[in-house]
Amino acid sequence: MNCFLVKRIKNLLVPKYLLFLVALLWTGIVAYFCLVQSSDLPVVEIPNLDKYIHFFFHFVLTFVWFLFFSKQLKFQKVLKPILFSVVLSFVFGIVIEILQELVTTTRHADVLDVLANLTGVTLAVFAVLLCYKYNVLNIILKN
């Protein structure tokens, strides 16, 4: 039994599993903060703060899912993992906006939030391409 548990723990340390857990955890964090009652969140008086938060959430979301897809799918090219992570992040953002309108009572769908999400996704793609150009991804995704 102990051997089985040790093997499972070792598998969690494999980068692709760790990347999957990080991407899944970040997705859960984004969903939670986007769907929690706005009255439960601290109030900070910064104009358009929610747009910056949406940007940050989707920048990180796209980047961590890209890392996972790159490691899991082992593509030689960078295009498919980028495409998968962009589609996932963009569709997730739209689903969250729809859920905000339909499920929550203190939040509403906002086209500007979707635009902020898309801006975060776009800059994440540029960051990925920049990392790819300078071989930073090889260091991150090294086995």
C-alpha positions in Angstrom: 0.0 0.0 0.0 2.8 2.5 0.9 4.5 1.7 -2.5 1.3 2.7 -4.3 1.0 6.0 -2.4 4.7 6.8 -3.0 4.2 6.2 -6.7 1.1 8.4 -6.7 3.0 11.2 -4.9 5.9 10.9 -7.3 3.5 11.2 -10.3 2.1 14.4 -8.8 5.6 15.8 -9.0 5.9 15.2 -12.7 5.7 18.6 -14.3 2.7 17.8 -16.5 0.6 16.7 -13.5 1.8 19.7 -11.5 1.0 22.0 -14.4 -2.4 20.5 -14.7 -3.1 21.0 -11.0 -1.9 24.6 -11.2 -4.0 25.3 -14.3 -7.0 23.7 -12.7 -6.5 25.5 -9.4 -6.2 28.9 -11.2 -9.3 28.2 -13.2 -11.2 27.5 -9.9 -9.9 30.7 -8.3 -11.0 32.7 -11.3 -14.5 31.1 -11.3 -14.8 31.6 -7.6 -13.9 35.3 -7.6 -16.0 36.0 -10.7 -19.1 34.3 -9.3 -19.0 35.1 -5.6 -21.4 37.8 -4.3 -19.8 41.2 -4.9 -20.9 42.2 -1.4 -18.5 39.5 0.0 -15.5 41.2 -1.7 -13.5 44.0 -0.2 -14.3 47.5 -1.7 -11.3 49.3 -3.2 -11.8 52.6 -4.8 -9.8 52.3 -8.0 -11.5 53.2 -11.3 -12.1 50.1 -13.5 -10.3 47.8 -11.1 -12.5 44.9 -12.1 -11.2 45.3 -15.7 -7.6 45.0 -14.5 -8.6 42.0 -12.5 -10.2 40.3 -15.5 -7.2 41.1 -17.6 -4.8 39.6 -15.0 -7.1 36.5 -14.4 -7.1 35.7 -18.1 -3.5 36.5 -18.8 -2.5 33.9 -16.1 -5.2 31.5 -17.1 -4.1 31.4 -20.8 -0.4 31.2 -19.8 -0.8 28.3 -17.3 -3.1 26.3 -19.7 -0.6 26.9 -22.5 2.2 25.4 -20.3 0.1 22.4 -19.5 -1.0 21.8 -23.1 2.6 22.2 -24.3 3.9 19.7 -21.8 1.0 17.2 -22.1 0.6 17.2 -25.8 4.3 17.5 -26.6 3.9 19.5 -29.8 7.1 20.6 -31.5 5.4 23.8 -32.6 3.9 26.4 -30.3 0.8 27.1 -32.4 -1.6 24.3 -31.2 -1.0 24.8 -27.5 -1.5 28.5 -27.9 -4.7 27.9 -29.9 -6.1 25.4 -27.2 -5.3 27.8 -24.3 -6.7 30.8 -26.1 -10.0 29.0 -27.0 -10.3 27.6 -23.5 -9.7 31.0 -21.8 -11.9 32.9 -24.1 -14.8 30.5 -23.9 -14.4 30.2 -20.1 -14.6 34.0 -19.8 -17.8 34.1 -21.8 -19.3 31.3 -19.8 -18.5 33.1 -16.6 -20.1 36.3 -17.9 -23.3 34.3 -18.8 -23.3 32.7 -15.4 -22.9 36.1 -13.7 -26.0 37.2 -15.4 -28.1 34.1 -14.9 -26.9 32.7 -11.5 -25.7 35.6 -9.3 -27.9 38.4 -8.0 -25.2 41.1 -7.4 -23.3 40.7 -10.7 -24.2 41.2 -14.3 -22.7 40.3 -17.6 -20.5 43.1 -19.1 -19.1 43.3 -22.6 -16.2 45.3 -21.3 -15.3 42.4 -19.0 -15.1 40.2 -22.1 -12.9 42.8 -23.8 -10.6 42.9 -20.7 -10.5 39.0 -20.8 -9.6 39.1 -24.5 -6.8 41.7 -23.8 -5.3 39.4 -21.1 -5.5 36.5 -23.5 -3.9 38.5 -26.3 -1.0 39.7 -24.1 -0.5 36.1 -22.8 -0.1 35.0 -26.4 2.6 37.7 -26.9 4.3 36.7 -23.7 4.3 33.0 -24.9 5.7 34.0 -28.3 8.4 36.1 -26.6 9.3 33.3 -24.3 9.4 30.9 -27.2 11.6 33.2 -29.2 14.2 33.5 -26.5 13.9 29.8 -25.5 12.6 30.5 -22.0 9.9 27.9 -22.6 12.4 25.2 -23.0 13.7 26.0 -19.5 10.2 26.0 -18.0 9.0 22.9 -19.7 12.3 21.0 -19.4 11.6 17.4 -18.2 
